[in-house]
Amino acid sequence: MKASQCVVWADAMRVGLYGQVRRVWAPRGVKVRQAVQIVYRWAYLALAVDVRSGRLLWSWIRRLKAEAIAQVVGSWQADGVEVVVWDGARAHKAQQVGVRLICQPPYAPELNPVERVFEELRRWVEGRVYADLAEKQRAVEAVLGALEADPERMKRLTGWPWILHAFEQLRLNMTPP
């Protein structure tokens, strides 16, 4: 891998109408009631983040299968992505695309900066009742659009020092003495 390559961290999040109760602030002694939606309908958000530029790439897929992931990664490749870093989920490993894949250790979401973006999405989108799945997807895209419009915020959110240090070391090792 070279320091000049476009490297993204990626993962998929299930977005559905099966609601989650969120913590909210309330005055002491006031009972909080939240409406919870229980509808089994969802789609998957495939999200990639370039931690150095703060750029986001995303696509909606109906099923988390290797063929759908391969199409998404192919579209990312058309956008200039050369390396994808993500967990070792079966659908992530099975696709055959011209992008180099780097697998993170299993069960280690704390190593993937995309999880921070997912936390932001959940903070703004969950805890509400939506008319249908398309409305919730529009809400998710509105938050993603706001995050994408502020690359400096994305860099602060996902550009962890150890990742940036690794890229700097790659750059230093590639320059001739």
C-alpha positions in Angstrom: 0.0 0.0 0.0 1.2 3.5 -0.8 0.5 6.7 1.1 -0.8 8.4 -2.0 -3.6 5.8 -2.5 -7.2 6.6 -1.7 -7.9 4.4 1.3 -11.3 4.2 2.9 -12.7 2.5 6.0 -16.1 0.9 5.3 -18.9 -1.0 7.0 -22.6 -1.6 6.6 -25.4 -0.7 9.0 -28.9 -2.0 9.0 -31.4 0.8 9.0 -34.9 -0.3 9.7 -38.3 0.6 11.3 -37.8 -1.6 14.3 -37.3 1.3 16.7 -34.9 1.8 19.6 -35.6 3.5 22.8 -33.0 6.3 23.3 -31.9 8.0 26.5 -33.4 11.5 26.9 -33.0 14.1 29.6 -36.1 14.9 31.6 -36.8 16.7 34.9 -36.6 14.6 38.0 -39.8 12.8 38.7 -41.2 13.2 35.2 -41.8 9.9 33.4 -40.6 9.8 29.9 -42.8 8.0 27.3 -41.3 7.3 23.9 -43.2 5.8 20.9 -41.5 2.7 19.7 -42.2 1.4 16.2 -42.1 -2.4 15.6 -42.1 -3.0 11.9 -39.8 -5.6 10.3 -38.6 -3.7 7.3 -35.0 -2.5 6.7 -32.3 -1.7 4.2 -28.5 -1.7 4.6 -26.4 1.4 4.4 -22.9 0.7 3.0 -20.7 3.5 4.1 -17.1 4.4 3.5 -15.0 7.2 4.9 -11.7 8.6 3.8 -10.3 9.7 7.1 -7.7 12.0 5.5 -10.0 14.1 3.3 -13.2 13.7 5.4 -15.1 12.4 2.3 -18.0 10.1 2.6 -19.3 7.5 0.1 -22.5 5.6 0.7 -25.0 3.4 -1.0 -28.2 1.6 -0.1 -28.5 -2.1 -0.6 -31.5 -4.4 0.1 -29.6 -7.5 1.2 -26.1 -7.8 2.7 -24.9 -10.3 0.1 -21.6 -10.6 -1.7 -23.0 -9.5 -5.1 -24.6 -6.3 -3.7 -21.3 -5.5 -1.8 -19.3 -6.1 -5.0 -21.5 -3.6 -6.9 -21.1 -1.0 -4.2 -17.3 -1.4 -4.0 -17.2 -1.2 -7.8 -18.9 2.2 -7.7 -16.5 3.3 -5.0 -13.6 2.2 -7.3 -15.1 4.4 -10.0 -14.9 7.3 -7.5 -11.2 6.7 -7.1 -11.1 4.3 -4.1 -8.1 2.0 -4.3 -8.0 0.3 -0.9 -11.0 -0.7 1.4 -10.4 -1.5 5.1 -13.2 -3.3 6.9 -14.1 -6.2 9.1 -14.0 -9.8 8.0 -17.7 -10.3 7.4 -18.5 -13.1 4.9 -20.1 -10.7 2.4 -17.0 -8.4 2.6 -14.6 -11.2 1.8 -16.5 -12.8 -1.0 -16.5 -10.0 -3.5 -14.0 -10.0 -6.4 -13.3 -6.4 -7.4 -10.2 -4.6 -8.5 -9.9 -2.9 -5.1 -7.4 -4.1 -2.5 -9.1 -5.3 0.6 -7.6 -5.1 4.1 -9.5 -7.0 6.8 -9.5 -5.8 10.4 -9.6 -8.2 13.3 -13.0 -9.8 13.9 -15.2 -8.4 16.7 -13.1 -5.1 16.9 -15.5 -2.3 15.8 -13.5 0.1 17.9 -10.8 0.0 15.2 -13.1 1.2 12.5 -13.7 4.9 12.2 -17.0 4.3 10.3 -18.5 3.2 13.6 -18.2 6.9 14.8 -20.2 8.0 11.8 -22.8 5.3 12.6 -23.0 6.7 16.2 -23.7 10.1 14.8 -26.4 8.7 12.6 -28.1 6.9 15.4 -27.9 10.0 17.6 -29.9 12.0 15.1 -32.2 9.4 13.5 -33.1 6.8 16.1 -35.8 7.3 18.7 -38.4 8.6 16.3 -41.3 7.0 14.5 -41.2 7.1 10.7 -44.1 6.7 8.2 -42.1 4.3 6.1 -38.6 3.1 5.4 -38.1 5.6 2.6 -38.7 8.5 5.1 -36.1 7.1 7.5 -33.6 6.7 4.6 -34.2 10.3 3.7 -33.5 11.3 7.3 -30.3 9.3 7.3 -29.2 10.9 4.0 -29.9 14.3 5.4 -27.5 13.6 8.3 -25.0 12.1 5.9 -25.3 15.2 3.7 -24.7 17.5 6.6 -21.6 15.5 7.7 -20.3 15.4 4.1 -20.7 19.2 3.8 -18.3 19.6 6.7 -15.1 17.7 5.9 -13.2 19.2 8.9 -15.8 17.8 11.3 -15.4 14.4 9.5 -11.7 14.5 9.9 -12.0 15.3 13.6 -14.6 12.5 14.0 -12.7 9.8 12.1 -9.1 10.9 11.6 -7.7 9.1 14.6 -4.1 9.9 15.4 -2.8 6.3 15.0 -4.3 6.1 11.5 -2.9 9.5 10.5 0.5 8.5 12.0 0.5 5.2 9.9 -0.1 7.2 6.7 2.7 9.6 7.7 5.0 6.7 8.2 4.1 5.2 4.9 4.9 8.6 3.2 8.2 8.8 5.0 9.2 5.3 4.1 8.3 5.9 0.4 10.4 9.0 0.0 14.0 8.4 -1.2 16.7 9.5 1.3 
